[in-house]
Amino acid sequence: MAEVRKRIIFHGRVQGVGFRYTAKYLAQSLNLTGWVKNEWDGTVSMEVQGREKLIQKLLVGLNQGHFISIEWMDTEEIPLENEHSFSVK
């Protein structure tokens, strides 16, 4: 199955609730690569790369967080990158 890379901006209660480290843990457990970081406007940006089905599992897992509340996501598909891990910026 082909890999894709997505840039996702998360809106809602996503800063100060363990979002980035939950994302890192889930991404690593699914063998996804990319990064996640807080933005100045209260959103969280993520670039994630891997199989579409596994990216969807990551998004479902993020919605299971006790304190995380994703109101909406802006998503776009972007070109693949050569990387080997998932990091918090």
Order of alpha helices (4+ residues) and beta strands (2+ residues): beta-alpha-beta-beta-alpha-beta-beta
